[in-house]
Amino acid sequence: MHFKNIDSSVRADCVAEKTDFFAAVARNIFSPLDDGAVNFITVRDALAQIDYDGFAVVEQDVDPSGDASPLDNARASYSYLISIGMVLRKERHV
């Protein structure tokens, strides 16, 4: 699985303006999982129907010269996946 989300209004503007990929990334076209066009509740339910028990990679492209925080975005996406039951928290023993 490869999870990624997109801001639909930024996408619409970029398509209309024929914006290239890197310019679209600079305009924050990609968003944390809980803040975009993809309904991950529906994804969760579809995966449950087929008893999916594998891994997922979460990706969000950001402009390295911009003010987006990849770590903050990763934390937000992870917290969201936990909140909708797509990640089971395991106890860590140190």
SVG drawing of the C-alpha trace seen along z (x, -y; Angstrom):
<svg xmlns="http://www.w3.org/2000/svg" viewBox="-16 -29 31 40">
<polyline fill="none" stroke="black" stroke-width="0.4" points="0.0,0.0 1.1,-3.5 -0.9,-6.2 -0.8,-9.8 -3.3,-12.7 -3.9,-15.8 -5.5,-19.1 -8.3,-19.1 -8.6,-22.9 -4.8,-23.3 -4.9,-20.4 -7.7,-22.0 -5.8,-25.3 -2.5,-23.5 -4.3,-21.5 -6.0,-24.6 -2.8,-26.5 -0.8,-23.5 1.6,-23.8 4.6,-21.5 5.1,-18.9 7.7,-20.9 5.7,-24.1 2.7,-22.2 4.7,-20.7 5.8,-24.2 2.1,-25.2 1.4,-22.5 -0.6,-20.3 0.1,-17.3 -1.4,-17.2 -1.3,-15.1 -3.7,-12.1 -6.4,-13.7 -6.5,-16.9 -7.1,-16.0 -9.4,-14.6 -8.9,-10.9 -11.4,-9.5 -9.2,-7.1 -12.3,-5.9 -13.5,-4.4 -9.9,-3.0 -9.9,-1.5 -13.3,0.2 -12.2,1.5 -9.0,3.0 -11.0,4.6 -13.3,6.2 -10.4,8.0 -8.7,8.7 -5.6,6.8 -2.9,7.4 0.1,5.8 2.1,2.6 1.5,-0.8 3.9,-3.6 2.8,-7.1 4.2,-9.7 3.9,-13.5 6.0,-15.5 7.0,-18.9 9.1,-21.8 12.4,-21.7 12.7,-25.4 9.2,-26.0 7.9,-26.2 6.2,-22.8 7.6,-20.5 7.9,-16.9 8.2,-15.6 5.0,-17.4 3.2,-16.2 4.3,-12.6 3.2,-12.8 -0.2,-14.2 -0.7,-11.4 0.3,-8.7 -2.0,-10.1 -4.8,-10.2 -4.3,-6.6 -4.3,-5.6 -7.5,-7.6 -9.4,-5.8 -8.1,-2.3 -5.7,-1.7 -2.6,-1.5 -2.5,0.7 -0.3,-0.8 2.1,1.8 3.7,1.5 7.3,0.8 9.5,2.4 12.9,0.8"/>
</svg>
